[in-house]
């Protein structure tokens, strides 16, 4: 019979793994043995759930950053008007560097799309 459910200890441990900087710290926080955690990490169902939770946590953080992007851009642009020449120079340099990176990424995406189209034709 295929395992389809995780125990409450395993679910708590997944949360603790995501919140901790080591397996040892996660095991201690979850009040389970390190050996149990390492055994569960060999279980495909446990690993899959951990990865889903990790991905969801990452997406949540990414969405928060995306939401703050407009405000951050406004702040940077506003600093271009500041009286401190050094701050103004650093902000201008940062904005130019970001613009270059965005342009490079956009160009790479276009090149990759063209290559994928060529590969699909063959």
Phi, psi and omega in degrees: 000130182283139180287126181236356182230144175257150178285166178297325176297318180293317179297317178296321180295321177301314178301317181293324177298317181293334182265351187249163179262003176203160177296321180299315179294322179295317180298316179297314181295323180278351181062044174229164181283153176300321180301319179298315181299314180295324175296315180296327179292344175272349181275124184299321181293317178297313180299319180296318179294318178300315180295321176298317180293320178297315180296318179297319179296318179296315179298320179299314178295318179297318178296323177296318178295318178300319180296331182269356185299315182298317179296318179297319179297317178299320180296313179299313181297320177298326180292344176295340181265002183289158184280339181283114184298322182294316177299314180302317179296315181296319179294315179300316179298317180296317180297317178297316179299318178296318179298319178296315180298315180299317179297315179299316180296316179299315179297319178296319178299317179297317179297318180296317178300317179296319178296319178296321177298318178296319179293323179295328181288334183271000000 
